[in-house]
Structure formats: structure tokens, C-alpha cells
Amino acid sequence: MLCPKCGKEMQGGELGPSSKGFVYWARDEFFRNKVLGFMTKRRAIKNGAIIIPVRNGMFDHRTKAWACEECKYVLIDCN
């Protein structure tokens, strides 16, 4: 799939949970090859994950995301 923002090829993957206030995206192979326990931020990044912060809006701004309500496609700004 091409990125609607930059036009480069996007990589397929899945979202994984954490108990530390973030979820993460990683390639499909990551989930097939790992026995996942609690994923730390450092370990997720070391394994090529992209951290998706989950902020409450009280102390930090909430994570920005855009969605197409018709096709359910969501883009998340992880910076």
C-alpha cells in the first residue's frame, strides 16, 4: 500500500499492547517469532516497533489521529 502522505510503500503489521501507557506497531514477523510477555518501550524499539503513545490529555496533548469514517482507515501521528 502506498502512503497517502508521501507516496512510499507502507509496511503491513499489527498493533501490540503494553502496560506502560503505549501501544506499538510491529511487522507481522515480529509477532510470529516472539513469545510476548509485557513489552517494554526499550525492547519494542530495539525490535523495530513504532511506539504509539496513549496520552490522557491532562498532562500531555492527546495523540493526533485522522480517520475515514467510511472505510475505517486510521492514520496516527506517532511523533
C-alpha positions, 0 to 999 in steps of 0.5 A, a space after each residue: 500500500 502506498 502512503 497517502 502522505 508521501 507516496 512510499 510503500 507502507 509496511 503491513 503489521 499489527 498493533 501490540 499492547 503494553 502496560 506502560 501507557 503505549 501501544 506499538 506497531 510491529 511487522 507481522 514477523 515480529 509477532 510470529 517469532 516472539 513469545 510476548 510477555 509485557 513489552 517494554 518501550 526499550 525492547 519494542 524499539 530495539 525490535 523495530 516497533 513504532 511506539 504509539 503513545 496513549 496520552 490522557 490529555 491532562 498532562 500531555 496533548 492527546 495523540 493526533 489521529 485522522 480517520 475515514 469514517 467510511 472505510 475505517 482507515 486510521 492514520 496516527 501521528 506517532 511523533 
